[in-house]
Amino acid sequence: MQKPTWVKTVGVLTILFGLYGILGGVQQAFSPLLLGQSEEMFEQFESVTRQFESDDEDFQESFNEGLSSINKLFKKMTAIPPWFQQWMVASGIVSTIIAICYFLGGVFLLMLKPFAPKLIIVVLIASIFWSIVKAIMFFLSGTMIAYTSIPGSVFSIIIDTLFLVVVLISSKEAFEQPQARALV
């Protein structure tokens, strides 16, 4: 039996989104470390540029004020509460695990494994639930940098819901065991 179009489409897309999710989850787990390093780098940059001297005092003053306001904005954007740093690490780990399952669900769909439709349904529901939790936590963090992640969570909820509807309403005949199909 040939693979149904929905199996090919959902299978390939879940593999791609799963790989992307693995990368995103690992990046999120390491985000607190990266934010700390970027803050250090910016402070070093500021101290080096403060040494810049110009004969034009107005330019020097404007330059220093501009640098100060950029530094304040950067600190405001990257200021995250300590609880949220821990949350980002834990969230990154959970996101990576869900993304691995997402990837494997797509692989098993394409292989027409009998358990694949049930697995992908469970994974999609877990992914939707997890995206809702992440969006809420991003919002509760009260930080600009976390707010930028909310649209990604919303996109994930929409895509996962579409995949879930497709899997639920589509025929699962291709996943039946050959012996079971022959007896019917």
N, C-alpha and C positions, 0 to 999 in steps of 0.2 A: 504494500500500500504506500502511496506517495504521501509525503508530509503535507498536512494542510497548510495553507498560506498563513493562518494565524500562528501556527507553531513556529514557522520560520521567522515571522516578523517579531513576535514576542521573544522567542529564543535568542535571536541575534541582538535585539535591543537590550534585553536583560543582561546579556554577556557584556555588551559595551558599557551600559550604565553601571554594572557591577564592578568592572575594572576601574571606571572613573570614581566610583564610590570607595573602592579600596584606597586609591590615591588620596582622595579627600579625607577619609577617616584617619589615615596615617598622618597627613598634614595637620589635621585638627588636634590629634594627640600631642603633636610637637609644637603647637602654636604658642603656648606659654613660654617655652624656651626661645623660640624665634622672636617673639615680641620683646623679651628681655634683651636679647642681643641687638635688635634694631634700635631699642631705646639707648643702649650703651653707645652704639655707633653714632647715633644722632647727637648725643652729648659730646662725643669726641669731635664730631664735625663742627658743632657750635663753638667749642673751645678753640679749634684751629682757625675758624673763620673770624673769630673775635680778634685774633692777632693781626688780621688784615688792617692795614692803616692806609688812609688816603689823606692827601693834602687838603681836600675839600671837606671841611668839618660838617657841612650840611649833609653831604653824601654819607659820610661816616656815621652820623647820627641816624639817618634814615635806614642805612644798611643794618645797623645794630637793632633798631626797633623792629624792622622787618624780620630779622632773624629771631628775635625774641617772640614775636607773635606766631611765627611758624613753629617754634619749639613748644609754645603753649598749646597750639592746635594739635600738634603731634601727640603731646602728653594726654590731652583730653581724649583723642581718638583711641589711644592704646591703653588708657587707664582702665584696668579691669579688676573687679573685686577679687580677693583671694579665693573665695568659694567658687567663683566662675573659672578660675585657672584650673582648679581641681576637677570641676565639671567638664572642662574642655578635654582634659586628658581621658577621663572616664568615657565621655561621649565619643571621642575619637576611637577608642577601643571597641565600644559597642557598635559604632557605625561601621567599622572595618569588618567585624564579624557578620553583621547583617549584609554588607556588600559582598562578602565571600559567598554567603548562602544565595544571594541574588544571582551572582555569577554562575554558581553551580546549578541553580534552578534552571537557568537558560541553557546550560550545557545538557542537562538531563532532558529538557524539553526537546532539544534538537536530536537527542539520541532515542527519543520516543520511549523512555523508560516508563513503565506502568505507574510508578509513584510520582512522576514529574508534575502532573497537574495539581495534585494535592500539595506537594512541596512548594510549588510556585505560589499557590494561593496563600499558604501559611507565611511564606517569605514576604509577599506583597502586603499582607495585613500587618505583619511586624514592621515593615518599612514605613507604611502609612502612620501607624501608631508612633513609631520612633521619630518621624519627621514632625509630627504634631508636638511631641514632647520637646524636641530641639527648638522649634519655633517659639514655644512658650518660654523656655529657658533663655533663649537669645533675647527675647523681649524683657524678661525680668532682670537681666544683667544690667540694663540701663546704660550700656556702652555703645558708642557709635560703631565700633568695629564689629560687634556682635549683631547689630541691627542690619548690617550688610548681608548677613547670612540668612535672614528670614525669607527673602524671595526664593532662595535655593530650596528651602524646606517646602515652601508653597508649591514650587514647580514639581518637586518630588512627589508630593501628595497628589497632584493632578495626574501626573504620568502613571504613578502606581495604581490610582483608582481606575484609569482607563485600561491599563493592562489587566487589572482584576476583573473588570466587567467583560473584557474580551475572553478571558480564560473561563469565566463562569458561564457565559452564554454559548460558547463554542462547543462543537461536538468533540467528544473525547474518544471516539471510536478508534482512532489511530493508536491509542495507548492500550487497547485491550490486548490480552495475551492471544497469540495465534490460535491456540487450542480452543479458547472460549469463542472466538469468532467463527471457527469451523463448526462448532456444535450448534450455532444458532441458525 
